[in-house]
Each structure stands twice: as C-alpha cells, then as structure tokens.
Amino acid sequence: MSTWAQASPTGTARPGTPARPGDRVWAWGRAAAWALAAVVPLVFLGVFFAWPVLTLVSRGFVADGALDLSGFAEVFARPRTWRIVGLTLAQGAIGTAVSVLLGVPGAYVLYRCRFPGRGVLRAFVTVPFVLPTVVVGVAFRALLREGGPLGFLHLDGTFTAIVAALVFFNYAVVVRTVGGLWERLDPRPEQAARSLGASPARAFWTVTLPALTPAITSAASLVFLFCATAFGTVLVLGGLRFGTVETEIWIQTTQFLDLRAAAVLSVVQVVVVVAALAVAGRARARRERALQLVGEPEPGTRQPHPLPAAVTAVTLLLIALPLGALLLGSLRTGDGWGLDHYRALGTTGGRNALTVTVWEALGNSLRVAVDATLLALVVGGLVALVVSRRPRRPGARRAVGVLDGVFMLPLGVSAVTVGFGALLTLGHPFGIATDLRSTGVLVPVAQAVVAVPLVVRSLLPVLRAIDPRLREAAATLGAAPGRVLATVDGALVARSVGLATGFAFAVSLGEFGATSFLSRPDRPTLPVVVFRLIGQPGADNYGMALAAGVVLALLTAGVMALAEQLRGPVGGEL
C-alpha cells in the first residue's frame, strides 16, 4: 500500500503518513493558492511599475524603431551629469554616516533603556520619516531662511542644509532598525565580558557592536538609498544649484523634455538601487537569523548611559527645531502673530494661486490615501506571506530571495519615472475605452506601488519570527491551511498590520514625485498644493504653505502615533 507525504504549512513534508482520499487534491490546491499569492503581486508590480518604467526608459533608447545606446556617451559627456552624480553620492555618503553616528546612540536609549515617555519619543522620531518630503523642505526653509530662527548661519540653499534635512528624515530608519535588534539582544555575552574585567566601552566594542553590525549595515544601506533618491526635499532646498539624479530626471523630463537623458539617469539610479538593496538584503538575512535566538525583548537598564543620552537629547532637540520653525512661521503675520494663514486655507490663495482650497486638497489626499493603503495592504500582505516561507529546496529559496528583492525596487526607483511612465502608458491599458488618466485612478495605484515595500518590511520580520512548529501543530489538530494562516499567522501579525497600515497611509498622504504627474488640476493632493504655494510670489502664499505643512505634519504624526501604539512585539524594520 503506497503512502503520501503530507506537506506541512511550512513547506516541508512529513514522510510516511498514510495516504487519505483527497490528499493529492489538497496538496495541489495548496500549491495553487501559494502560486496565486505570488502571481497577484507580480502582475500588479509588472503592470503598474515595471511597464511604465521600462516604457519611459525605452523611449530614451529607441530611435526610428532601432535600439540606440549612444545616449549614454552623450549624457555622460556633459559636465552637469558628473556634477549631479557626484552630488548624489556625496549627500548619500555623508547623510548615511551622520545618520548612523546619531542613530546608534538613539537606538540604545529608546530601545535598550526604560524611562517614562519612551513610547512617545519613539513615535516622535518616526514622524520625520513619514512627513511629506515637501513639508520637510518647507520646514528647513522656515528654519534657515533670512529672518528664521537659524537664519544667521546663512545655510539656506546650501549643501549643508540638504544633508541636515536628509539626516532629519532618515534618523528614524537607523533608530528603529538597530533598536529592533538591540532590544532583543541577549545581554549575557556582554555581562560575561564585564565579569572578566572588560570595561563597559570595551564590552560594547568587542561584543555588542559586532552583534549589531548586520542591523547597522542594513540600516545604512537603506539610508543611503533614501538619501541618494531624495526628491521633494532636495527640490525645495537645492533649487537648480544642487540636485540629485532623482531631481535631474524630473528636470530633464518636465523642463527640457529630454527623455534620452532621463532614461540614462534612470538606468544609473536603478544600478545604485540594486546595489544598495543587495547589501541591505544580505545584512537583513543575517539579522533575521539572529532574531531566532531570542524570545521576549530584554527589559534593559533603568537609566541610559550619560553619553548616548546626551547625544540623543541633542539630536531630538535638533529634530524639533525645523518642526517648531514650521509652526512659528505659520503663525507669523505681517503685523505680528495670528491665525490668518490658517483662515486662508479655505481660499485659493493670493491672486487665486490654487484651483482648489487647501481643505479640498486635504480631502482629496485622504480619499486617495485610503484607497492606496487598502491596495498596498493586500499586495504587500501577499508578498510578505510568500517571502516569509523558508523552503528546503535551494532553488525555491533563491526564488523567494529574488521575489523579496524585486518588491523592494519601488523604494529606490525614481517616483518621477514611475509617475511619468504611468502617464505615458496607462491611459488606455489593454484597450480600455476610458482614459484612466482622467479618472484619478492612477494616483492611488502609484502611491500603493511606493507603499508596498514598507508594508512588506513591517510584516515580514514578524512572519519570519513565527515558530514553524506552531503551524505544524495546528495542521496536526486538523486545521485547514486557511485556518492555520488565520489562527497562527493572522493572530501573531495582527498588531503589526496596524503599524503597516500607519506607514502606508502616512506615506501615501505625503507622496509627491509620482503624484505631481498624475494628479488632475482640479483634484490635487495636499503635497502638490504646498509645492504650488511655495512657487507663488507673496508672503501670504508662503504663509499658507507653512500652515498647510503644519496640518499635514500633524495628521501624519497622529497616524504614526496610533500605529506605534498598535506595534506588535516584533517591530517592523522602519
């Protein structure tokens, strides 16, 4: 009598189990379900990300129906190209170094130590990361411009101001990524080193720091990625004097209509992104293996060490300065202080600078963000489920790793490229009669493409930390695969879904690069409106931009504070 090896929910087999009627059908059905879970996100990514990007790139490399790669030589023969590439690499390297130097002490204080108000501070340091990049740029302009709190430093429009804004934006990435591991780091090796006579500093450098290296490397790779692909912040602070490959793609596309140059620069950016993601992926794999060795988070010491506490306190003060300048600037009127700029949010600005009021733009942003968040949760949840599995076959493991990397690409590929590519390709996809560009459907889709990687990174550590024996036990007790997912994976990942929802919603609210191409003139989102107000003359329009930035900052801060309260026992990576 033959036997059939029943497959467990983890993808492994239990050999020698007697065959039962329907076992083969159940196995095929389970395989089909997992295949569908992988295919749906791939189709979504292929249609709404790969197709627009490749279309835009191909238009720059195809002339008269033939492949023409002479654009590389032409674009790289321009001194401006080398200057932009140099600025991109310089701000990425410097921003990454400063973020790591400030973020590691912050990770120790906020995740290894215990003190009143720690949860509030964790949420506070996350706010800059989810702030719209345009708002970050406006906040630093309010802080550094002539007449601002730090105007005497004369840093407005300088390279230093751009790097400071990028550190402000990415500090949370280092704190959360490194802190998530440090919180669960087994303290006994460090205690053993101390008992053998090592000083606290030597124990940190020889024991703790090597254990944290995978997390630090992963965080540094992501920070470099975000710095090198910065758009809204650099566009507001740098103008035409300073830029990145990202802003140069936007300039070449919108101002010069030079698709060849934009295509070449997009390829350069993709190469940088793939390299950074490869480094982050290898470091993340090492970190996830380390997480399996620990259980509940270590409670940590009651009081932090004075040096990292001082560094963190100064850093938190520096983070608060741009936000404070944004608030004070929004309250400053021509003859003193008041709420005039907030009252003006119900108008279209001086000389009708806008086509809608700020409140109407906020309503548009909220509706679009809800749609984008729901779409990102569905797609990102499926991706996280698929890539969280650890199949035994080497080929299957490599396939899972490739999928993981593929779905991280939207983090670094130019949102401008995605938006303009979608504008070119998705008007009438697959012969649809209705022009999707006139319906507004493409805006939440593009924002979901940007948010999917953040959803995956929020859910994946939790799913990979689940003990496979829990699923096997549920299956042994007769639970169907769907019920195993619901009762084991679903129950343990539920709170992290709240964190993923908060990230997706906040990022969708602030997305600017792709939305600047796809939003209709009569239905702009709030970041688009803020950018338009900045470009209009007059103190009243600038004051409205500051007030609108405050509204958007408060909204994203509230969303992230709620998401932080829902954060599960194993946090996401951002």
C-alpha positions in Angstrom: 0.0 0.0 0.0 1.5 3.3 -1.0 1.9 6.3 1.2 1.6 10.0 0.5 3.9 12.5 2.3 1.6 15.3 3.6 3.1 18.7 3.3 3.2 20.9 6.3 2.2 24.6 6.3 5.9 25.5 6.3 6.5 23.8 3.0 8.2 20.7 4.4 6.9 17.2 4.2 6.1 14.6 6.8 7.1 11.3 5.1 5.4 8.0 5.9 1.9 9.4 6.6 -0.7 7.0 5.2 -2.5 8.3 2.2 -6.0 9.5 2.6 -8.6 10.3 -0.1 -8.3 13.9 -1.3 -4.7 14.3 0.0 -3.3 14.8 -3.5 -6.1 17.2 -4.4 -5.5 19.1 -1.1 -1.7 19.4 -1.9 -2.4 20.6 -5.4 -4.9 23.1 -4.1 -2.5 24.4 -1.5 0.3 24.8 -4.2 -2.1 26.7 -6.4 -3.1 29.0 -3.6 0.6 29.9 -2.9 1.2 30.3 -6.6 -1.7 32.7 -6.8 -0.5 34.6 -3.8 2.8 35.2 -5.7 1.3 35.9 -9.1 -1.1 38.6 -8.0 1.6 40.9 -6.6 3.8 40.1 -9.6 1.1 41.1 -12.0 0.4 44.3 -10.0 4.1 45.2 -10.0 4.5 44.3 -13.7 1.6 46.4 -14.9 1.9 49.5 -12.6 5.6 49.6 -12.0 7.8 47.6 -14.5 5.7 48.5 -17.6 5.7 52.3 -17.0 9.4 52.4 -16.0 10.6 50.3 -19.0 8.4 52.2 -21.4 9.9 55.5 -20.3 13.4 54.1 -20.5 12.8 52.5 -23.9 11.7 55.8 -25.3 15.0 57.2 -24.5 16.9 54.4 -26.1 14.9 53.7 -29.2 15.3 55.9 -32.2 13.4 55.2 -35.5 12.4 51.7 -34.2 16.1 50.7 -33.5 18.0 50.4 -30.3 20.3 53.4 -29.8 22.6 53.4 -26.8 24.5 56.5 -27.9 22.6 58.4 -25.2 25.0 57.1 -22.5 28.0 58.7 -24.2 26.1 61.9 -24.9 24.7 62.3 -21.4 28.0 61.3 -19.6 29.9 63.8 -21.8 28.0 66.6 -20.1 29.9 68.1 -17.1 26.5 68.7 -15.4 25.8 64.9 -15.3 29.0 64.2 -13.4 28.3 67.0 -11.1 24.8 65.7 -10.3 26.1 62.1 -9.9 28.9 63.4 -7.6 26.4 65.4 -5.5 24.1 62.4 -5.3 26.9 60.1 -4.0 28.3 62.8 -1.7 25.0 63.6 0.0 24.2 59.9 0.2 27.5 59.0 1.9 27.6 62.0 4.3 23.9 61.7 5.2 24.3 58.0 5.9 27.4 58.5 8.1 25.8 61.2 10.2 22.5 59.3 10.5 24.4 56.2 11.7 26.6 58.2 14.2 23.5 59.8 15.7 21.1 56.9 15.3 23.0 54.2 17.1 23.0 56.1 20.4 19.3 56.8 19.8 18.6 53.1 19.3 20.3 52.4 22.6 18.4 55.0 24.6 15.0 54.4 23.0 15.1 50.6 22.8 17.5 49.3 25.4 16.6 51.6 28.3 13.4 52.1 30.1 12.1 55.5 31.3 8.8 57.4 31.3 7.8 58.8 28.0 9.9 56.3 25.9 6.9 55.3 23.7 6.1 59.0 23.0 9.7 59.6 21.9 9.7 56.5 19.7 6.7 57.9 17.9 8.3 61.4 17.7 11.5 60.3 16.0 9.4 58.4 13.4 7.4 61.5 12.4 10.1 63.0 10.2 10.4 59.8 8.2 6.7 59.8 7.2 6.5 63.6 6.8 6.0 64.6 3.1 9.3 65.5 1.7 7.9 68.8 0.5 7.0 69.6 4.1 10.5 68.7 5.3 11.9 71.1 2.7 9.5 73.9 3.7 10.3 73.3 7.4 14.0 73.7 6.8 13.5 76.8 4.7 11.4 78.3 7.5 14.3 77.5 9.9 17.2 78.6 7.8 16.0 81.4 5.6 16.8 85.0 6.4 14.7 86.1 9.4 14.2 82.5 10.5 15.5 81.1 13.9 18.8 80.0 12.4 19.0 82.5 9.6 22.2 84.0 11.0 24.0 80.8 9.9 23.4 81.6 6.2 22.8 78.0 5.4 19.6 78.4 3.3 20.1 76.9 -0.2 23.4 75.2 0.8 24.6 71.6 0.5 24.8 71.5 4.4 21.1 72.3 4.6 20.3 69.4 2.2 22.4 66.9 4.2 20.8 68.2 7.5 17.3 67.7 6.1 18.2 64.1 4.9 19.6 63.2 8.3 16.4 64.6 9.9 14.4 62.4 7.5 16.4 59.2 7.9 17.3 59.3 11.6 14.3 57.1 12.4 15.4 54.4 10.0 18.6 53.8 12.0 16.9 54.1 15.3 14.1 51.6 14.5 16.2 49.1 12.6 19.1 48.9 15.0 16.9 49.3 18.1 14.6 46.5 17.0 17.6 44.1 17.2 19.3 45.7 20.2 16.0 45.3 22.2 16.2 41.6 21.7 19.9 41.1 22.0 20.9 38.5 24.6 22.8 40.5 27.3 24.7 37.5 28.7 27.7 37.7 26.4 28.3 41.4 27.3 27.7 40.5 31.0 30.3 37.7 30.7 32.8 40.1 29.2 32.2 42.6 32.0 32.7 39.9 34.6 36.1 39.0 33.0 37.2 42.6 33.6 36.3 44.4 30.4 35.3 48.0 30.8 31.8 49.0 29.5 33.3 50.6 26.5 35.4 47.6 25.6 32.5 45.2 26.1 30.4 47.3 23.7 33.1 47.5 21.0 34.1 43.8 21.2 30.8 42.1 22.0 27.7 44.2 21.4 28.8 46.2 18.3 29.7 43.1 16.3 26.3 41.6 17.1 24.6 44.8 15.9 26.7 45.0 12.7 24.0 43.3 10.5 21.3 45.7 11.6 23.6 48.7 11.2 24.6 47.6 7.7 21.0 47.1 6.8 20.0 50.5 8.1 23.0 52.2 6.5 22.1 50.7 3.1 18.5 51.9 3.3 19.5 55.4 4.5 22.0 55.7 1.6 19.2 54.6 -0.7 16.8 57.2 0.6 19.4 59.9 0.6 20.5 59.1 -3.0 16.9 59.1 -4.3 15.7 62.1 -2.4 13.3 64.3 -4.4 11.0 66.8 -2.8 13.4 67.9 0.0 16.2 68.5 -2.5 13.9 70.2 -5.0 12.8 72.7 -2.3 16.1 73.3 -0.6 18.5 72.9 -3.5 16.7 74.6 -6.4 18.8 74.5 -9.6 22.1 74.8 -7.8 22.1 71.4 -6.0 20.3 68.3 -7.1 20.3 64.5 -7.2 19.8 62.0 -10.0 16.1 62.0 -9.0 15.6 65.7 -9.3 17.6 65.8 -12.5 15.3 63.1 -14.0 12.4 65.5 -13.2 14.1 68.5 -14.7 15.1 66.7 -17.9 11.6 65.3 -18.2 9.4 68.3 -17.4 11.6 71.3 -18.4 13.7 70.0 -21.3 11.6 67.1 -22.5 14.9 65.2 -22.9 13.7 61.6 -22.5 17.0 60.2 -23.5 18.8 61.9 -20.7 16.1 60.9 -18.3 16.3 57.3 -19.4 20.1 57.2 -18.9 19.8 58.7 -15.5 17.0 56.2 -14.6 19.3 53.3 -15.5 22.1 54.8 -13.4 19.7 55.1 -10.5 18.5 51.5 -10.9 22.1 50.3 -10.7 22.6 52.2 -7.4 19.3 50.9 -6.0 20.0 47.3 -6.8 23.5 47.5 -5.2 22.1 49.1 -2.1 19.2 46.6 -1.8 21.6 43.7 -2.3 23.7 44.9 0.6 20.6 45.5 2.8 19.2 42.1 1.9 22.4 40.2 2.9 22.6 42.2 6.2 18.8 41.6 6.8 19.2 37.9 6.4 22.0 37.7 9.0 19.8 39.8 11.3 16.8 37.6 10.9 18.8 34.5 11.8 20.0 36.3 14.9 16.3 37.1 15.9 15.5 33.4 16.1 17.9 33.1 19.1 16.0 35.3 21.4 12.5 35.4 22.8 10.9 38.4 24.6 12.6 41.8 24.4 15.1 42.4 27.1 13.8 44.9 29.7 17.0 46.8 29.6 18.6 49.1 32.2 16.5 51.6 34.0 18.7 54.6 33.2 20.7 55.2 30.0 24.4 55.9 29.9 25.1 59.7 30.1 27.0 60.0 26.8 24.4 58.4 24.4 21.7 60.0 26.5 23.2 63.4 25.9 23.7 62.7 22.1 20.1 61.6 21.8 18.8 64.6 23.7 20.7 67.0 21.4 19.5 65.1 18.4 15.9 65.2 19.5 16.2 69.0 20.0 17.6 69.4 16.5 14.7 67.3 15.1 12.3 69.6 17.0 13.8 72.8 15.6 12.5 72.5 12.0 9.1 71.4 13.2 9.0 74.4 15.6 10.1 76.8 12.9 7.3 75.5 10.7 4.7 76.1 13.3 6.0 79.6 14.3 6.3 80.6 10.7 2.7 79.6 10.1 1.6 81.8 13.0 3.6 84.9 11.9 1.7 87.5 10.1 2.7 90.8 8.6 2.0 92.8 11.8 2.6 90.2 14.5 1.1 86.8 15.3 -2.2 85.2 14.5 -4.2 82.6 12.7 -4.6 84.5 9.4 -2.7 81.9 7.3 -4.9 79.1 8.7 -8.1 81.0 7.9 -6.7 81.5 4.4 -6.6 77.7 3.9 -10.3 77.9 3.0 -9.4 80.2 0.0 -7.4 79.6 -3.2 -4.6 81.9 -2.0 -3.4 85.3 -3.2 -4.3 86.1 -6.8 -6.0 82.7 -7.0 -2.7 80.8 -6.8 -4.6 77.5 -6.5 -7.5 75.8 -8.3 -9.0 74.4 -5.1 -8.7 75.3 -1.4 -6.3 73.6 0.9 -9.1 71.9 2.7 -10.4 70.4 -0.5 -6.9 69.2 -1.4 -6.7 67.6 2.1 -10.0 65.8 1.4 -8.5 64.6 -1.9 -5.4 63.4 -0.1 -7.4 61.5 2.5 -9.5 59.7 -0.1 -6.6 58.8 -2.2 -4.6 57.6 0.8 -7.4 55.3 2.0 -7.6 53.6 -1.4 -3.8 53.4 -1.7 -3.4 51.9 1.8 -6.0 49.2 1.2 -4.3 48.3 -2.1 -0.9 48.3 -0.5 -2.0 46.1 2.4 -3.5 43.5 0.1 -0.5 43.4 -2.3 2.1 43.8 0.5 0.5 41.2 2.7 0.6 38.6 0.0 4.2 39.4 -0.7 5.1 39.1 3.0 3.3 35.8 3.2 5.2 34.3 0.2 8.7 35.5 1.0 8.4 34.7 4.7 8.4 31.0 3.9 11.7 29.1 4.1 11.5 26.2 1.6 14.1 23.5 1.9 15.0 23.3 -1.8 17.8 25.6 -2.8 16.1 26.7 -6.0 12.9 27.6 -4.1 15.0 29.5 -1.5 16.7 31.5 -4.3 13.3 32.2 -5.9 12.0 33.6 -2.6 15.1 35.8 -2.2 14.6 37.1 -5.7 11.0 37.9 -5.0 11.9 39.8 -1.9 14.4 41.9 -3.7 12.1 42.6 -6.7 9.4 44.0 -4.5 11.9 46.4 -2.8 12.8 48.1 -6.1 10.0 50.7 -5.9 11.8 52.0 -2.7 14.6 53.4 -4.8 13.5 53.7 -8.4 12.5 57.3 -9.2 8.9 58.0 -8.3 9.2 60.6 -11.0 10.0 57.9 -13.5 7.1 55.8 -12.3 4.6 58.7 -12.5 5.7 60.0 -15.9 5.9 56.4 -17.2 2.3 55.7 -16.0 1.2 58.9 -17.6 2.6 57.7 -20.9 1.4 54.0 -20.8 -1.6 53.7 -18.6 -4.1 56.0 -20.3 -5.9 53.1 -22.1 -4.2 49.9 -20.9 -5.3 46.7 -22.6 -7.7 48.5 -24.8 -9.8 50.0 -22.0 -12.0 52.7 -23.6 -12.0 55.1 -20.6 -8.8 57.2 -20.2 -7.6 56.3 -16.7 -5.6 59.5 -16.5 -8.8 61.5 -16.4 -10.4 59.4 -13.7 -7.8 59.8 -10.9 -7.4 56.0 -10.5 -3.7 56.1 -11.3 -2.9 58.3 -8.3 -3.7 55.8 -5.5 -2.2 53.0 -7.6 1.1 54.9 -7.9 1.1 55.6 -4.2 0.4 52.0 -3.4 3.4 51.0 -5.5 5.5 53.2 -3.3 3.9 52.0 -0.1 4.1 48.2 -0.8 7.8 47.8 0.2 7.1 49.5 3.6 4.2 47.1 4.2 6.4 44.2 3.4 9.2 45.4 5.7 6.7 45.9 8.5 5.1 42.5 8.3 8.0 40.3 7.2 10.1 40.2 10.4 7.0 39.1 12.4 6.1 36.3 9.9 9.7 35.0 9.8 9.9 35.0 13.6 6.9 32.7 13.9 8.0 29.2 15.0 7.1 26.7 12.2 6.1 24.2 14.8 3.0 26.3 15.7 1.7 25.9 12.2 2.5 22.2 12.2 0.7 21.7 15.5 -2.4 23.5 14.1 -2.3 21.3 11.0 -1.9 18.2 13.0 -5.0 19.1 15.0 -7.0 19.2 11.8 -6.9 22.9 10.9 -7.2 23.6 7.1 -4.4 25.7 5.5 -6.6 28.8 5.5 -7.5 28.3 9.2 -3.8 27.8 10.0 -3.0 31.2 8.4 -5.8 32.9 10.2 -5.3 31.4 13.7 -1.4 31.3 13.7 0.0 33.8 11.3 -3.0 36.2 11.4 -3.2 36.3 15.2 0.5 37.0 15.6 0.8 39.5 12.9 -2.4 41.4 13.6 -0.8 44.3 15.6 2.0 44.7 13.0 -0.7 45.1 10.4 -1.6 48.3 12.3 1.9 49.5 12.0 2.0 48.7 8.3 -1.3 50.5 7.8 0.0 53.6 9.5 3.2 53.6 7.4 1.2 53.1 4.2 -1.3 55.7 5.0 1.2 58.3 6.1 3.5 57.7 3.1 0.5 57.9 0.7 -0.5 61.2 2.3 2.9 62.7 1.6 3.8 61.1 -1.8 4.8 63.8 -4.2 7.1 62.5 -7.0 4.6 60.4 -8.9 1.5 62.3 -7.8 2.9 65.5 -9.3 2.5 64.0 -12.7 -0.7 62.1 -12.2 -3.0 64.3 -10.1 -5.6 66.2 -12.0 -5.5 70.0 -11.8 -9.0 70.1 -10.3 -8.1 67.3 -7.8 -4.6 68.0 -6.5 -3.3 66.4 -3.3 -2.1 68.5 -0.4 1.7 68.0 -1.1 1.1 69.2 -4.6 -0.7 72.2 -3.3 2.0 73.0 -0.8 4.6 72.9 -3.6 2.5 75.2 -5.8 2.1 77.7 -2.9 5.9 77.8 -2.4 6.4 78.7 -6.0 3.9 81.6 -5.9 5.1 85.1 -5.0 3.8 86.8 -1.9 4.2 86.4 1.8 0.6 85.3 2.2 1.0 82.3 -0.2 4.2 81.3 1.6 2.4 81.6 5.0 -0.4 79.4 3.6 2.2 76.9 2.6 3.6 76.8 6.1 0.1 76.4 7.6 -0.8 73.6 5.2 2.5 71.9 6.1 1.6 72.1 9.8 -1.8 70.5 9.0 -0.1 67.7 7.0 2.6 67.2 9.7 0.0 66.9 12.5 -2.0 64.5 10.5 0.9 62.2 9.8 2.1 62.5 13.3 -1.3 61.4 14.6 -1.4 58.5 12.3 2.1 57.3 13.3 1.4 57.8 17.0 -1.7 55.5 16.6 0.3 53.0 14.6 3.1 52.9 17.2 0.5 52.0 19.8 -0.5 49.1 17.6 3.1 48.0 17.1 3.4 44.3 17.7 6.0 42.5 19.9 8.4 42.2 16.9 8.6 45.5 15.2 9.0 46.3 11.5 12.2 47.4 10.0 11.3 51.0 9.6 
